Amino acid sequence: MRGNPQLMAIAMLVRKFGTKIPGGGYEVTISHEEMANFSQWGMFQEVPDLDLKQVRWQYYPQNTIEGELVTPESITPESVTEALSEKTDD
């Protein structure tokens, strides 16, 4: 396990947030529904601090954000905007 930082991260989280079980271990229970709700495009990464004394583990679900559709037709070029402002200044 020492050679795999991701396993070390998981073990630490299980110990920190898990429930103590007989034999001195810890466990975390996750339902199939919870696992199915995780994004298939999620990203887990390890980020060492500059002083190498700590490591941060990060998870990004990569969920899609829905918003207004912007197309080239809905964007006014700066040259047109400048020409319009010059006409109003006259």
N, C-alpha and C positions, 0 to 999 in steps of 0.2 A: 504494500500500500504506500510506502514512503516514496516510491518512484513515480507515483501517479497523483499529481496535485489535485485533480478533480475528485478522486476518491477520498482524499484527505478532507476536502471541502465538504463533501457529502457526509462523511463520518462526523465531522465537527458539528454540522447542523443537526444531525440526528441526535447527537449527545446533548446539544444545547436546547433544542426544542422538543425532543422526544420524551416519551414516558419511560420511567425506569421499569425494567423487567427482571424476573428472577435470573440469577447468575451474574448480576452486576452490569448487564447491558442496558441499552436504550433502544426504543423503536418509535418510528413514526408511521402512522397508518394513513394511506391515501387511497381514496376510492377510484374506481375505474372512470367514473364520471369526471372527477377532478383532473385525472390524467388526460382524458379526451379533450378537455377544455384548454389545454396548453396549446399554444400556437405551434404549428409544425415548422414555422420559420424562425422560432426563437433562437437566441444566441446566449451561450454561457461562456464567460471568459474570466481569466485570472489576470489581475493587474498588480504587479509588484510595486511597492512604494520605492521612491528614489533611494532611500537609505537602506533598502533591502531588509528592514526589520519587520515589515508587515506585508501582507498580501490582501487584496480585496477581490472578492468573487462577485461578479455581476451577472444578472440575467435580464435580457431584453426580450420581451415577447414578440416584438416586430409585428404588432397589430396594424392593420391597414386603417388609415384615418380617412374617412370619407369627407369630402368638402366640395366646394364649388369647382366645376369644371372650367378650366381656363384654356382657351384655344387661341391661336394666333389672331383670329378674327375679332376676339373680344379685347385685344390689347391695342392701345393707340401708341404708335411709334413716337419717340421724342421729337422728331423733325416735324410731325404733324401738330403736336402739342405746341411747339415753339411758334410755328406759323400761325396757329389760331390765336395765340396770345399776342403776337405782333399786330394782327388785324384789329384786335379789341383795343390796343393801345393807341391806334390812330384816331 
